Amino acid sequence: MHKNRNFTFAEAINDALKISMKKDRKMLCYGLGVTDPKGVFGTTLNLEKNFGSKRVFDIPTSENAMTGVAIGAALNGVKSVVTHQRLDFFLLAMDQLVNSAAKWYYMFGSKKSVPITIRLIIGRGWGQGPTHSQNLHSWFSHIPGLKVVMPTFADDAKGLLLSSIADPNPVIFLEHRWLHNVHSKFKKGNYKIKIGKAKICKKGSDITIISMSYLTLEALAAAEFLFKKFKIKAEVIDLRTIKPLDWKTILRSVEKTKRLLVLDTGFTTGSVAGEIIAKISINKFKKLKAAPARLAMPDVPEPTSFALTKNFHVSAKDIIKKVLVILNIKSKKKLQYLSLTKYHDQPGDWFKGPF
């Protein structure tokens, strides 16, 4: 275990890629910006130097073609980690993903699989607007044959990326660009975290808050405030994996707290949050003390304007207010301590742009 300092999410991704490329000497790592001086938020720095330009390389902006190359290579025993600077660019390759990669294992009697990992950078704010801020994890999770991974912390990012690369079938690996510079600990060596296992970040008994990716940080901030000002003990669960979902952990927590709030970085309609609430309502309705609730993005494209995005995304403040409604607590006096986060359009002063 690293004991002297925490490491960033980006460093964890970089470490996982190095470990995987050392272990598998045929593995490829390519995509837009992979060999750029900034290395996709630092996640691919020095890979070309360490493993050579035949295994680590940039490519033209041909998303459909680069995905087809990865599928063809995988069918011939060569794994690839394909990186896209933005999820939005990858939409040009959906036919390759859905009709080829995701279906191959099923269509050919489980005798041939497509082991590729597709890294997609997601995010919000900074004037990116409608076509560069989309969180489409629920869309990918709808496709049979795909696994969808969405970590929050450095240790999970490393362990889950190593598991994704080792998986015999295609994995969509989603990284929120507001997380790449967030520090937390991760272990040395080739350790894996099971795909499909959620993480209880904070234990509690009054309400279950289920979150994903960057919203887990907002959920933890909300949980801290709720306990400090109201003595509410919220249990915070980071999904880590969107497909498959860890129903065992989710159901066990809701049975304990009997209240549920689900957060989602994507649009409200058709959301993962809605799927979780549906299953809980069907299977645990009699256990609930209050109606389950969700907080997700509105069903409109994200604005480009700095002003219009100010109250557009789910924040710790929104979570706190919703929890108080679920618990039927009215206390305007204590909410005077509640202020908006310092940043709404960028994660911090360190953030200098989406590249």
Backbone torsions as a table, in degrees:
resi	resn	phi	psi	omega
1	MET	NA	134.9	172.7
2	HIS	-67.8	124.4	-174.5
3	LYS	-109.1	-22.4	-171.6
4	ASN	-81.1	-33.9	-178.0
5	ARG	-156.9	163.0	174.0
6	ASN	-82.1	161.0	179.1
7	PHE	-120.4	159.0	-178.2
8	THR	-82.9	161.6	173.7
9	PHE	-55.0	-43.5	-179.3
10	ALA	-63.0	-41.2	178.7
11	GLU	-64.5	-34.7	178.4
12	ALA	-65.1	-42.8	177.0
13	ILE	-61.8	-45.7	-179.6
14	ASN	-60.8	-41.8	179.9
15	ASP	-64.3	-42.2	179.4
16	ALA	-63.8	-39.7	178.7
17	LEU	-65.4	-42.0	178.7
18	LYS	-62.2	-45.8	-179.6
19	ILE	-61.1	-44.5	-177.6
20	SER	-66.6	-39.0	-178.1
21	MET	-74.1	-29.2	174.4
22	LYS	-70.4	-39.0	-178.2
23	LYS	-72.3	-41.6	-178.7
24	ASP	-112.9	101.8	-173.1
25	ARG	-74.1	-5.6	176.1
26	LYS	-98.6	-14.2	-173.8
27	MET	-62.1	139.8	179.0
28	LEU	-107.8	150.2	175.0
29	CYS	-136.7	109.6	-176.2
30	TYR	-147.6	166.8	179.9
31	GLY	149.5	177.8	-177.5
32	LEU	-68.5	120.1	177.1
33	GLY	86.2	1.2	-176.7
34	VAL	-60.4	-37.8	-179.7
35	THR	-101.5	8.6	177.1
36	ASP	-64.4	150.8	179.6
37	PRO	-54.2	-29.7	178.6
38	LYS	-88.1	-13.2	172.2
39	GLY	56.8	47.8	179.1
40	VAL	49.3	70.0	-178.5
41	PHE	61.9	20.6	179.2
42	GLY	91.5	-0.7	-174.7
43	THR	-75.8	-22.2	-177.7
44	THR	-118.2	16.1	-179.2
45	LEU	-59.5	136.3	174.9
46	ASN	67.9	4.7	179.4
47	LEU	-68.3	-42.3	178.3
48	GLU	-63.7	-40.2	178.4
49	LYS	-61.5	-40.9	-176.1
50	ASN	-80.6	-31.4	-171.6
51	PHE	-122.4	-2.0	174.1
52	GLY	88.3	156.9	-175.1
53	SER	-74.8	-12.1	177.0
54	LYS	-78.5	-19.4	-179.7
55	ARG	-111.1	-23.6	-179.4
56	VAL	-127.0	115.6	-174.8
57	PHE	-157.0	155.5	173.5
58	ASP	-84.2	163.8	-179.8
59	ILE	-140.7	164.2	173.5
60	PRO	-64.8	164.5	179.9
61	THR	-77.2	73.5	-179.6
62	SER	-130.7	74.6	-172.1
63	GLU	-59.7	-42.2	-179.7
64	ASN	-64.0	-42.4	-179.4
65	ALA	-67.0	-44.5	-177.3
66	MET	-65.7	-30.8	176.5
67	THR	-71.8	-40.0	176.2
68	GLY	-61.9	-39.0	176.5
69	VAL	-61.0	-43.2	-179.9
70	ALA	-63.8	-40.0	178.8
71	ILE	-65.4	-46.4	178.7
72	GLY	-61.9	-42.0	178.4
73	ALA	-63.4	-43.3	-179.4
74	ALA	-60.7	-40.7	179.2
75	LEU	-66.8	-17.0	178.1
76	ASN	-109.6	21.5	171.7
77	GLY	86.9	12.3	179.5
78	VAL	-114.7	115.4	178.6
79	LYS	-79.3	150.0	176.6
80	SER	-134.6	144.6	164.9
81	VAL	-110.8	112.6	-176.2
82	VAL	-103.6	128.0	-174.4
83	THR	-113.7	134.0	175.1
84	HIS	-120.9	128.5	-178.9
85	GLN	-60.6	-25.6	177.5
86	ARG	-141.8	141.4	174.7
87	LEU	-56.9	-39.5	-173.9
88	ASP	-56.5	-36.1	179.6
89	PHE	-65.0	-32.4	-174.5
90	PHE	-69.5	-16.0	-178.1
91	LEU	-59.3	-22.1	176.8
92	LEU	-69.2	-12.9	-177.4
93	ALA	-109.9	15.1	-176.0
94	MET	-61.7	-33.6	178.6
95	ASP	-63.3	-44.2	177.9
96	GLN	-61.2	-42.6	-177.3
97	LEU	-68.5	-51.3	-171.3
98	VAL	-77.8	-44.4	-173.4
99	ASN	-92.8	-12.5	177.1
100	SER	-115.3	-71.5	-173.7
101	ALA	-56.0	-49.9	-174.8
102	ALA	-71.2	-25.0	-172.5
103	LYS	-98.8	-18.2	-168.9
104	TRP	-56.1	-47.1	-177.0
105	TYR	-58.5	-36.9	-178.4
106	TYR	-79.5	-39.5	-174.4
107	MET	-72.5	-22.0	-176.5
108	PHE	-118.1	39.8	171.1
109	GLY	59.8	31.6	177.6
110	SER	63.6	16.2	-177.8
111	LYS	-92.0	-17.2	-179.5
112	LYS	-140.3	129.4	-178.6
113	SER	-121.3	169.9	-178.0
114	VAL	-119.6	88.0	-178.6
115	PRO	-81.9	83.5	175.0
116	ILE	-125.4	147.8	174.7
117	THR	-116.3	124.8	-177.9
118	ILE	-111.9	109.6	179.0
119	ARG	-86.4	123.0	179.5
120	LEU	-122.4	126.0	179.5
121	ILE	-89.6	126.7	178.4
122	ILE	-115.4	171.4	178.9
123	GLY	174.9	-158.5	-177.5
124	ARG	-165.8	168.2	171.2
125	GLY	68.8	-164.9	178.5
126	TRP	56.7	31.5	177.5
127	GLY	70.5	19.3	-176.4
128	GLN	-71.9	-29.4	171.7
129	GLY	72.6	-167.3	-169.4
130	PRO	-60.3	-33.7	-172.0
131	THR	-102.0	4.3	-178.7
132	HIS	-133.2	19.6	-178.1
133	SER	-137.3	24.9	-173.5
134	GLN	-84.8	132.9	175.7
135	ASN	-108.7	98.0	-170.2
136	LEU	-111.0	32.2	-179.1
137	HIS	-60.7	-36.1	-179.8
138	SER	-66.6	-32.6	177.4
139	TRP	-63.3	-49.1	179.1
140	PHE	-64.3	-37.8	-177.2
141	SER	-68.4	-16.4	179.0
142	HIS	-74.7	-15.6	-173.4
143	ILE	-91.5	116.7	175.4
144	PRO	-60.9	140.0	178.9
145	GLY	97.8	-8.8	178.0
146	LEU	-108.4	142.0	166.9
147	LYS	-104.3	144.4	-177.9
148	VAL	-127.8	118.9	-175.2
149	VAL	-115.4	139.2	-173.3
150	MET	-149.1	73.9	-174.1
151	PRO	-77.7	164.9	-179.9
152	THR	-115.0	-41.4	-172.7
153	PHE	-109.1	159.5	-174.2
154	ALA	-58.0	-45.7	-177.9
155	ASP	-63.8	-38.7	178.3
156	ASP	-69.8	-39.1	179.7
157	ALA	-60.3	-44.2	180.0
158	LYS	-67.1	-53.1	-176.6
159	GLY	-63.0	-36.8	-179.5
160	LEU	-77.1	-32.7	176.2
161	LEU	-68.5	-39.5	176.6
162	LEU	-62.3	-39.8	177.4
163	SER	-68.5	-37.6	-179.7
164	SER	-64.1	-44.7	179.9
165	ILE	-65.5	-35.0	-179.7
166	ALA	-77.8	-16.4	-176.9
167	ASP	-67.3	139.4	-177.7
168	PRO	-76.1	-6.5	-177.7
169	ASN	-126.3	168.0	-173.9
170	PRO	-65.4	140.0	179.3
171	VAL	-129.1	130.7	172.1
172	ILE	-93.2	120.2	-176.1
173	PHE	-113.8	108.1	-172.7
174	LEU	-99.9	125.3	-179.7
175	GLU	-120.0	122.3	177.8
176	HIS	-79.4	126.4	-174.4
177	ARG	-69.1	-10.9	174.1
178	TRP	-82.2	-4.4	-178.6
179	LEU	-101.1	-17.1	-170.2
180	HIS	-60.3	-26.9	-179.6
181	ASN	-104.1	8.7	178.4
182	VAL	-80.4	132.2	-176.4
183	HIS	-93.2	139.7	169.5
184	SER	-164.8	172.4	-174.6
185	LYS	-86.6	149.4	166.9
186	PHE	-146.3	156.6	-175.0
187	LYS	-85.1	158.9	173.6
188	LYS	-77.2	162.2	171.3
189	GLY	86.0	-178.7	-174.7
190	ASN	-92.8	80.0	176.7
191	TYR	-108.7	145.9	-178.0
192	LYS	-118.2	147.6	172.5
193	ILE	-111.7	129.7	-175.2
194	LYS	-61.4	130.4	174.4
195	ILE	-70.8	128.6	-178.9
196	GLY	102.0	12.4	-180.0
197	LYS	-119.5	117.6	179.5
198	ALA	-77.9	169.6	-177.8
199	LYS	-126.0	124.9	174.8
200	ILE	-83.1	105.6	-177.0
201	CYS	-81.4	-28.7	-179.9
202	LYS	-150.0	126.1	-179.6
203	LYS	-84.7	146.8	179.9
204	GLY	-161.9	172.7	-175.4
205	SER	-129.1	-7.2	-173.5
206	ASP	-96.1	-33.4	-178.8
207	ILE	-160.5	145.7	175.2
208	THR	-98.2	126.1	173.8
209	ILE	-113.2	116.1	179.9
210	ILE	-104.2	130.4	-176.6
211	SER	-139.8	-178.5	-178.9
212	MET	-152.8	148.6	172.1
213	SER	49.8	-136.3	-174.1
214	TYR	-58.9	-30.9	-178.3
215	LEU	-65.0	-18.5	175.9
216	THR	-63.4	-36.1	177.5
217	LEU	-65.7	-40.1	176.3
218	GLU	-66.2	-38.4	179.6
219	ALA	-64.2	-41.5	179.9
220	LEU	-67.9	-37.7	176.5
221	ALA	-64.6	-40.3	178.1
222	ALA	-65.5	-42.8	-179.2
223	ALA	-62.3	-38.3	178.8
224	GLU	-64.5	-43.9	179.1
225	PHE	-65.4	-42.8	-178.6
226	LEU	-61.1	-37.8	179.4
227	PHE	-75.0	-41.0	-177.3
228	LYS	-64.8	-42.1	-173.9
229	LYS	-97.6	-25.4	-174.3
230	PHE	-127.4	-2.1	-176.9
231	LYS	59.1	26.9	176.3
232	ILE	-84.6	127.1	-179.4
233	LYS	-100.2	99.5	-179.3
234	ALA	-93.8	136.1	174.4
235	GLU	-94.6	120.7	-177.7
236	VAL	-105.2	121.3	179.7
237	ILE	-114.2	123.7	174.0
238	ASP	-93.6	117.6	-175.6
239	LEU	-60.8	-39.0	-177.3
240	ARG	63.7	-44.9	177.4
241	THR	-121.8	130.0	-179.9
242	ILE	-90.5	-31.8	176.9
243	LYS	-142.7	112.6	0.9
244	PRO	-80.9	155.4	175.4
245	LEU	-84.7	149.1	179.5
246	ASP	-89.1	79.7	-176.9
247	TRP	-63.9	-32.5	-178.3
248	LYS	-60.7	-47.7	179.5
249	THR	-66.8	-41.6	-179.9
250	ILE	-62.3	-50.2	-177.1
251	LEU	-64.5	-40.7	-179.6
252	ARG	-63.1	-40.8	-179.7
253	SER	-66.6	-45.6	-179.5
254	VAL	-65.4	-35.9	175.7
255	GLU	-60.6	-33.2	-179.3
256	LYS	-77.8	-49.2	-173.7
257	THR	-87.4	-27.8	178.7
258	LYS	65.6	14.6	175.8
259	ARG	-143.3	147.8	-173.3
260	LEU	-143.4	132.6	170.1
261	LEU	-130.2	126.4	-179.4
262	VAL	-114.8	131.1	179.5
263	LEU	-105.0	145.7	-178.3
264	ASP	-144.6	131.9	178.8
265	THR	-78.9	-8.0	-178.6
266	GLY	-98.0	-175.9	179.1
267	PHE	-67.7	153.3	-173.2
268	THR	-65.6	-50.3	-176.6
269	THR	-70.7	128.0	-178.7
270	GLY	74.8	19.2	-174.9
271	SER	-77.9	160.9	173.0
272	VAL	-62.9	-36.8	177.2
273	ALA	-58.0	-42.9	178.8
274	GLY	-63.7	-38.2	178.4
275	GLU	-64.0	-42.0	179.5
276	ILE	-65.5	-45.1	179.9
277	ILE	-63.7	-38.1	178.6
278	ALA	-60.6	-47.0	-177.8
279	LYS	-67.4	-40.5	178.0
280	ILE	-63.4	-42.3	-179.2
281	SER	-65.5	-36.1	179.9
282	ILE	-73.0	-42.0	-171.4
283	ASN	-98.6	-24.3	-174.4
284	LYS	-128.4	24.3	-175.7
285	PHE	-54.7	-44.9	-176.9
286	LYS	-70.9	-17.7	-179.9
287	LYS	-82.6	-20.1	-172.8
288	LEU	-77.7	139.3	175.6
289	LYS	-95.2	-12.8	178.6
290	ALA	-151.7	159.6	178.6
291	ALA	-64.4	134.7	176.5
292	PRO	-65.8	153.6	-177.1
293	ALA	-136.1	161.7	176.6
294	ARG	-138.2	153.4	172.4
295	LEU	-128.0	119.0	-179.4
296	ALA	-143.4	-178.8	179.9
297	MET	-71.2	146.0	174.8
298	PRO	-66.0	155.5	-177.1
299	ASP	-80.5	52.0	175.4
300	VAL	-140.2	153.8	178.1
301	PRO	-60.6	148.7	179.2
302	GLU	-67.3	133.2	178.4
303	PRO	-67.0	157.3	173.9
304	THR	-88.3	-31.0	-175.4
305	SER	-62.8	136.5	175.6
306	PHE	-59.2	-41.3	-178.2
307	ALA	-69.7	-42.4	-176.5
308	LEU	-70.9	-22.9	179.2
309	THR	-87.3	-1.9	-173.6
310	LYS	-59.3	-41.3	179.8
311	ASN	-118.4	24.8	-174.1
312	PHE	-82.7	-38.1	-174.4
313	HIS	-96.4	155.4	177.3
314	VAL	-67.3	130.8	-179.6
315	SER	-125.4	173.0	176.8
316	ALA	-58.0	-36.2	179.4
317	LYS	-62.6	-43.3	178.0
318	ASP	-62.2	-40.9	-178.6
319	ILE	-64.8	-44.9	-180.0
320	ILE	-60.2	-47.6	-179.6
321	LYS	-61.5	-40.7	-179.3
322	LYS	-67.8	-40.0	178.6
323	VAL	-62.3	-41.6	179.5
324	LEU	-64.2	-34.6	176.2
325	VAL	-67.2	-45.2	-179.5
326	ILE	-61.1	-38.8	-178.8
327	LEU	-88.3	1.1	178.3
328	ASN	57.8	45.9	178.8
329	ILE	-110.0	126.9	179.4
330	LYS	-116.7	116.4	-178.2
331	SER	-156.8	82.3	179.2
332	LYS	-66.3	-29.8	-177.9
333	LYS	-61.6	-46.7	-177.8
334	LYS	-72.1	-21.0	-180.0
335	LEU	-77.7	-5.6	176.9
336	GLN	-66.9	-21.9	177.7
337	TYR	-78.2	-12.7	-173.7
338	LEU	-86.7	120.3	179.0
339	SER	-125.4	161.0	177.4
340	LEU	-67.6	153.4	176.3
341	THR	-63.3	155.6	-176.1
342	LYS	-61.8	-37.2	-177.3
343	TYR	-116.7	140.2	172.6
344	HIS	-125.9	-19.4	-175.1
345	ASP	-106.9	-7.8	177.9
346	GLN	-156.0	156.3	-174.9
347	PRO	-76.9	-18.1	-179.1
348	GLY	172.8	179.5	-178.5
349	ASP	-64.6	-25.4	-178.5
350	TRP	-67.6	-23.4	-173.9
351	PHE	-76.8	115.7	-176.8
352	LYS	-112.5	9.8	178.4
353	GLY	143.0	167.5	-173.4
354	PRO	-74.4	-7.9	179.5
355	PHE	-110.8	NA	NA
